Amino acid sequence: MSSLKIKRIKATDIEELKDRLVAVNRVTKVTKGGRTFSFSAIVVVGDGKGIIGFGLGKAKEVSAAISKGIDDAKKNVIRVPVYKGTIPHAAEGKYCGSLVFMKPAAPGTGVIAGGAMRAVFETVGVHNVLAKSKGSSNPHSVVKATINALAQMRDAYSVAQVRGVGLDTVFNG
């Protein structure tokens, strides 16, 4: 994988962001006074029209961890091209031990993906996609690998601009 420059956008520019909790993890720290519990929550936010962001929140209570995760997710928002309810082309994403593969699907197929990937696709607004997660199933790594793959997506208009040709040339070769 080449180093990818992700174009972030400001969450203040977006009116309506919906959040979705992907996973909550309870962590225990043993001290001489007993056990101390804390929680970490990974959250994705999106508008259902191609905007997606993820964040991690840690706190002593679940609700505080979720709200911290939402605030963090609003700082890491990117735009993804969504074409007719699916992704424009096949892509692979990698983060640590997680490798995800996704490809576009015909209308009516639905989201064929596992738990953490499903949350990302539904939040970004992709309704038809075929996806597979290989390697680590850690939700943190799977979400980051999925967003990495989505960040690689390019629509036909941007490809035509980079090549300096018309849209018909992109499709007809």
C-alpha positions as CSV (number, residue, x, y, z in Angstrom):
1,M,0.0,0.0,0.0
2,S,1.3,3.4,-0.9
3,S,1.2,6.2,1.7
4,L,-2.2,7.8,1.3
5,K,-2.9,11.5,2.0
6,I,-6.4,11.7,3.5
7,K,-8.3,14.9,2.9
8,R,-10.2,15.7,6.1
9,I,-13.2,18.0,6.2
10,K,-14.5,20.0,9.1
11,A,-17.4,18.5,11.0
12,T,-18.9,22.0,11.5
13,D,-19.6,22.2,7.8
14,I,-22.0,19.2,8.1
15,E,-25.5,19.8,9.4
16,E,-26.6,16.3,10.6
17,L,-24.2,13.7,11.7
18,K,-25.5,10.4,13.1
19,D,-23.4,8.4,15.4
20,R,-23.2,4.7,15.8
21,L,-21.4,2.7,18.5
22,V,-19.2,0.0,17.1
23,A,-17.7,-1.6,20.3
24,V,-17.3,-1.0,24.0
25,N,-14.4,-2.6,25.9
26,R,-14.1,-2.8,29.7
27,V,-10.5,-2.5,31.0
28,T,-9.5,-3.5,34.5
29,K,-6.5,-2.0,36.4
30,V,-5.6,-3.8,39.6
31,T,-4.2,-1.6,42.3
32,K,-3.5,-2.2,46.0
33,G,-7.0,-0.6,46.7
34,G,-8.8,-3.1,44.5
35,R,-9.9,-3.2,40.9
36,T,-10.4,0.0,38.9
37,F,-12.7,-0.4,35.8
38,S,-12.7,2.0,32.8
39,F,-14.3,1.8,29.4
40,S,-13.1,2.5,25.9
41,A,-15.7,3.0,23.1
42,I,-15.1,3.2,19.3
43,V,-17.7,5.2,17.5
44,V,-18.4,6.1,13.9
45,V,-20.2,9.2,12.7
46,G,-21.6,10.0,9.3
47,D,-24.5,11.7,7.4
48,G,-25.5,8.8,5.2
49,K,-24.4,10.7,2.1
50,G,-20.7,10.0,1.9
51,I,-19.4,11.5,5.1
52,I,-17.6,9.2,7.6
53,G,-15.4,9.6,10.7
54,F,-14.3,7.4,13.6
55,G,-13.2,8.1,17.1
56,L,-12.1,6.4,20.3
57,G,-13.2,7.6,23.7
58,K,-12.0,6.4,27.1
59,A,-13.6,7.1,30.5
60,K,-14.6,5.7,33.8
61,E,-18.3,5.4,32.6
62,V,-19.7,4.0,29.4
63,S,-21.8,7.1,28.5
64,A,-18.8,9.4,29.0
65,A,-16.6,7.2,26.9
66,I,-19.2,7.2,24.1
67,S,-19.5,11.0,24.2
68,K,-15.7,11.4,24.1
69,G,-15.6,9.0,21.1
70,I,-18.3,11.0,19.3
71,D,-16.3,14.2,19.8
72,D,-13.1,12.5,18.6
73,A,-15.0,11.1,15.5
74,K,-16.1,14.6,14.5
75,K,-12.5,15.6,14.3
76,N,-11.6,12.8,11.9
77,V,-14.2,13.2,9.2
78,I,-13.6,12.4,5.5
79,R,-15.7,12.4,2.3
80,V,-16.2,9.2,0.4
81,P,-17.7,8.9,-3.1
82,V,-20.9,6.9,-3.0
83,Y,-22.4,6.1,-6.4
84,K,-26.0,4.8,-6.6
85,G,-25.8,3.4,-3.1
86,T,-22.6,1.5,-3.6
87,I,-18.9,2.1,-3.9
88,P,-17.4,3.2,-7.2
89,H,-14.8,0.3,-7.5
90,A,-13.2,-2.5,-5.6
91,A,-10.6,-1.7,-2.9
92,E,-8.5,-3.1,-0.2
93,G,-7.6,-1.5,3.2
94,K,-5.0,-2.5,5.8
95,Y,-4.4,-1.4,9.3
96,C,-2.1,-3.4,11.6
97,G,-3.3,-7.0,11.4
98,S,-6.6,-6.3,9.7
99,L,-7.0,-6.6,6.0
100,V,-10.4,-5.7,4.4
101,F,-11.6,-6.3,0.9
102,M,-14.7,-4.6,-0.6
103,K,-16.3,-4.4,-4.0
104,P,-19.4,-2.8,-5.4
105,A,-22.7,-4.8,-5.6
106,A,-25.9,-4.6,-7.7
107,P,-28.9,-2.8,-6.2
108,G,-30.8,-5.1,-3.8
109,T,-27.8,-7.0,-2.6
110,G,-27.6,-5.3,0.7
111,V,-24.6,-4.8,3.0
112,I,-22.7,-8.2,3.0
113,A,-20.2,-7.4,5.7
114,G,-19.2,-8.3,9.3
115,G,-20.1,-6.3,12.4
116,A,-17.6,-3.5,12.5
117,M,-17.5,-3.1,8.7
118,R,-21.3,-3.1,8.6
119,A,-21.5,-0.2,11.0
120,V,-19.1,1.9,8.9
121,F,-21.0,1.1,5.6
122,E,-24.4,1.9,7.1
123,T,-23.1,5.2,8.6
124,V,-21.5,6.4,5.3
125,G,-24.6,5.6,3.3
126,V,-23.5,2.5,1.3
127,H,-26.5,0.2,0.9
128,N,-25.1,-2.4,-1.5
129,V,-21.6,-3.8,-1.1
130,L,-19.7,-7.1,-0.8
131,A,-17.0,-7.0,1.9
132,K,-14.7,-9.4,3.6
133,S,-12.5,-9.0,6.6
134,K,-9.3,-11.0,6.8
135,G,-6.8,-11.3,9.6
136,S,-7.4,-9.6,12.9
137,S,-11.1,-9.2,13.9
138,N,-10.3,-6.5,16.5
139,P,-13.0,-3.8,15.9
140,H,-10.5,-0.9,16.2
141,S,-8.3,-2.3,13.5
142,V,-11.2,-3.4,11.3
143,V,-12.8,0.1,11.4
144,K,-9.5,1.8,10.6
145,A,-8.8,-0.6,7.8
146,T,-12.3,0.0,6.3
147,I,-12.0,3.7,6.5
148,N,-8.5,3.4,4.9
149,A,-10.0,1.5,2.0
150,L,-12.9,4.0,1.7
151,A,-10.4,6.9,1.6
152,Q,-8.8,5.4,-1.5
153,M,-12.1,5.6,-3.4
154,R,-12.1,7.9,-6.4
155,D,-15.1,8.7,-8.5
156,A,-15.1,8.9,-12.3
157,Y,-15.2,12.7,-12.3
158,S,-12.0,13.1,-10.2
159,V,-10.2,10.5,-12.3
160,A,-11.2,12.4,-15.5
161,Q,-9.8,15.6,-13.9
162,V,-6.5,14.0,-13.0
163,R,-6.1,12.6,-16.4
164,G,-7.2,15.8,-18.1
165,V,-9.8,14.0,-20.3
166,G,-13.6,13.8,-20.5
167,L,-15.9,11.4,-18.6
168,D,-16.6,9.4,-21.7
169,T,-12.9,8.7,-22.2
170,V,-12.6,7.4,-18.7
171,F,-15.3,4.8,-19.3
172,N,-14.5,3.9,-22.9
173,G,-10.8,3.8,-22.6
